[in-house]
Amino acid sequence: MSTTELNKDNFASTVEDNEVVLIDFWAEWCGPCKRFSPIYEEAATRNQDVTFAKVDTEANQDLAGALEIQSIPTIMAFRRGNLVFRQSGLLNGKQLDDLIKQIKELDIDALLKEQASS
């Protein structure tokens, strides 16, 4: 599965309409972003049940600003429209695979119930 390019027009619908969404915030001039890209693409081919998306922070400065992206690469993960993970910095393949596994196994119903009661 290839990655989906996100912008201000399709960001919300992509996050809300998919069970698990991983988003890579990147820019063409970013060396660590270029090193992470093949790792991210490989993970996308192994995880057909996850929506892998990318946001070019240069082309989508308003979106990156609204999400307070201050350094890249930044990874954000959503489960049923809820932000469950956010981290700046380069991940290796094993770290990304572990992250995806944890997000898939996350009991989102229990988490939402806990948030609602606090």
NUDOLUM-720319 format. One line per 5 residues: their letters; for each residue x, z, y of N, C-alpha, C. Coordinates in steps of 0.02 Angstrom, whole numbers, plus 50000, padded with zeros to 5 digits. Example, Ala and Ser with C-alpha at 12.3 -4.5 7.8 and 13.67 -1.06 7.14 Angstrom:
REM residues 2
AS = 50660,50390,49716,50615,50390,49775,50660,50390,49835  50642,50354,49888,50684,50357,49947,50645,50394,50002
This chain:
REM residues 118
MSTTE = 50043,50000,49941,50000,50000,50000,50045,50000,50062  50027,49960,50110,50065,49958,50172,50038,50010,50221  50075,50017,50275,50054,50066,50325,50007,50033,50375  49967,50073,50408,49919,50051,50458,49948,50067,50527  49948,50018,50571,49970,50030,50640,49912,50062,50679
LNKDN = 49926,50120,50709,49874,50155,50747,49886,50147,50822  49830,50149,50858,49831,50149,50931,49772,50192,50954  49761,50194,51019,49707,50237,51045,49638,50215,51020  49631,50152,51002,49566,50126,50981,49548,50143,50909  49598,50149,50865,49583,50162,50794,49609,50229,50768
FASTV = 49640,50268,50811,49668,50332,50789,49614,50379,50761  49565,50395,50801,49514,50444,50781,49476,50422,50719  49456,50359,50716,49418,50337,50657,49461,50338,50594  49524,50322,50600,49569,50324,50541,49576,50395,50516  49587,50442,50561,49596,50513,50542,49531,50541,50513
EDNEV = 49475,50524,50543,49411,50553,50522,49382,50521,50459  49396,50457,50447,49365,50421,50392,49404,50420,50327  49460,50455,50324,49502,50456,50264,49516,50527,50243  49520,50539,50178,49531,50606,50151,49599,50635,50173  49653,50596,50162,49720,50618,50180,49753,50563,50221
VLIDF = 49778,50581,50280,49811,50533,50324,49878,50563,50346  49931,50524,50335,49998,50541,50359,50014,50492,50415  50041,50519,50470,50057,50476,50527,50130,50487,50547  50166,50432,50552,50235,50431,50574,50237,50407,50646  50260,50449,50691,50270,50430,50762,50342,50409,50769
WAEWC = 50353,50349,50795,50420,50319,50796,50429,50274,50857  50490,50250,50865,50505,50200,50917,50563,50156,50891  50563,50095,50914,50614,50046,50892,50685,50069,50906  50696,50104,50961,50764,50124,50981,50788,50187,50944  50746,50218,50905,50761,50283,50873,50796,50273,50806
GPCKR = 50860,50293,50803,50899,50287,50741,50869,50325,50682  50853,50389,50690,50823,50426,50635,50756,50395,50612  50719,50366,50659,50655,50332,50641,50669,50273,50595  50721,50235,50610,50739,50177,50570,50761,50199,50500  50796,50256,50495,50817,50281,50429,50757,50307,50389
FSPIY = 50707,50335,50424,50649,50363,50391,50600,50309,50368  50597,50254,50402,50547,50202,50388,50545,50180,50315  50602,50163,50283,50598,50142,50213,50576,50199,50166  50593,50260,50183,50571,50318,50143,50495,50323,50147  50469,50316,50206,50397,50320,50219,50360,50263,50182
EEAAT = 50387,50203,50188,50357,50144,50155,50356,50152,50079  50410,50178,50051,50413,50189,49978,50361,50241,49956  50353,50294,49995,50303,50345,49979,50233,50315,49981  50221,50269,50027,50156,50236,50033,50140,50197,49969  50190,50165,49940,50177,50127,49879,50163,50172,49819
RNQDV = 50188,50233,49820,50177,50281,49765,50114,50322,49772  50083,50322,49831,50026,50365,49844,49968,50323,49872  49936,50285,49829,49883,50240,49849,49822,50277,49876  49816,50342,49860,49758,50381,49881,49768,50414,49950  49824,50400,49982,49839,50427,50048,49843,50369,50098
TFAKV = 49815,50379,50157,49821,50329,50211,49886,50344,50249  49931,50296,50248,49994,50302,50284,49988,50260,50348  50002,50292,50404,49994,50258,50469,50056,50270,50511  50064,50226,50561,50121,50231,50606,50096,50222,50678  50128,50259,50723,50114,50251,50795,50180,50236,50829
DTEAN = 50184,50177,50859,50242,50159,50900,50233,50194,50967  50275,50244,50979,50266,50286,51039,50280,50248,51104  50319,50195,51100,50333,50155,51160,50272,50113,51178  50240,50083,51128,50182,50041,51140,50118,50082,51152  50119,50145,51131,50060,50188,51136,50077,50253,51171
QDLAG = 50105,50248,51231,50128,50307,51267,50071,50355,51284  50013,50329,51299,49956,50372,51315,49936,50414,51254  49933,50382,51196,49915,50418,51134,49969,50470,51117  50032,50450,51121,50086,50497,51106,50085,50556,51154  50072,50542,51218,50067,50595,51267,50009,50642,51254
ALEIQ = 49951,50614,51237,49892,50655,51223,49904,50701,51163  49944,50678,51115,49959,50718,51055,50022,50760,51064  50049,50760,51124,50108,50800,51142,50168,50786,51097  50180,50722,51083,50238,50702,51044,50298,50704,51092  50345,50749,51078,50402,50758,51123,50467,50735,51092
SIPTI = 50469,50729,51026,50529,50703,50993,50506,50662,50933  50548,50614,50914,50531,50572,50857,50591,50566,50811  50580,50555,50748,50514,50546,50717,50475,50612,50714  50410,50606,50720,50365,50663,50708,50315,50641,50655  50302,50685,50608,50252,50673,50556,50193,50720,50568
MAFRR = 50134,50691,50566,50073,50730,50569,50033,50714,50506  50002,50765,50478,49960,50755,50418,49891,50784,50432  49841,50745,50413,49771,50766,50421,49737,50766,50353  49695,50815,50343,49653,50819,50283,49581,50825,50306  49541,50776,50288,49471,50772,50310,49464,50781,50386
GNLVF = 49508,50749,50423,49504,50751,50496,49535,50811,50529  49563,50857,50489,49592,50918,50515,49668,50915,50511  49701,50928,50567,49774,50930,50567,49798,50988,50524  49837,50973,50472,49861,51025,50427,49938,51030,50426  49972,50982,50458,50045,50984,50459,50070,50943,50518
RQSGL = 50123,50968,50549,50155,50932,50605,50228,50954,50606  50273,50905,50606,50344,50922,50609,50383,50864,50639  50430,50881,50682,50476,50831,50709,50540,50833,50669  50571,50775,50662,50635,50771,50626,50629,50729,50564  50686,50709,50539,50691,50665,50482,50678,50703,50417
LNGKQ = 50636,50675,50373,50626,50703,50306,50658,50656,50256  50686,50684,50202,50711,50640,50149,50654,50627,50100  50666,50585,50051,50613,50565,50005,50582,50623,49967  50624,50670,49943,50598,50727,49906,50555,50771,49951  50578,50783,50012,50540,50824,50059,50472,50792,50074
LDDLI = 50471,50726,50083,50409,50692,50097,50362,50695,50037  50390,50684,49977,50349,50689,49916,50320,50759,49907  50360,50810,49920,50336,50879,49916,50280,50892,49966  50289,50867,50027,50238,50875,50079,50172,50842,50058  50176,50782,50032,50116,50746,50011,50081,50784,49955
KQIKE = 50119,50809,49908,50090,50849,49853,50054,50910,49879  50085,50946,49925,50054,51006,49954,49990,50990,49992  49990,50936,50029,49930,50917,50067,49873,50899,50020  49889,50862,49967,49837,50843,49918,49809,50905,49883  49851,50955,49870,49829,51015,49834,49797,51067,49879
LDIDA = 49802,51058,49944,49775,51106,49992,49700,51115,49983  49678,51176,49978,49606,51191,49974,49579,51190,50045  49559,51132,50067,49537,51124,50137,49473,51162,50150  49429,51167,50100,49366,51204,50111,49381,51278,50125  49427,51308,50087,49445,51377,50099,49478,51386,50167
LLKEQ = 49521,51339,50186,49554,51343,50251,49503,51339,50308  49456,51293,50303,49406,51286,50356,49361,51346,50359  49344,51374,50301,49303,51435,50299,49340,51493,50332  49404,51498,50318,49446,51552,50348,49449,51544,50424  49459,51481,50447,49462,51469,50519,49396,51485,50553
ASS = 49341,51470,50520,49275,51482,50549,49260,51557,50555  49288,51596,50510,49273,51668,50510,49319,51707,50556  49372,51675,50582,49418,51712,50626,49405,51701,50698
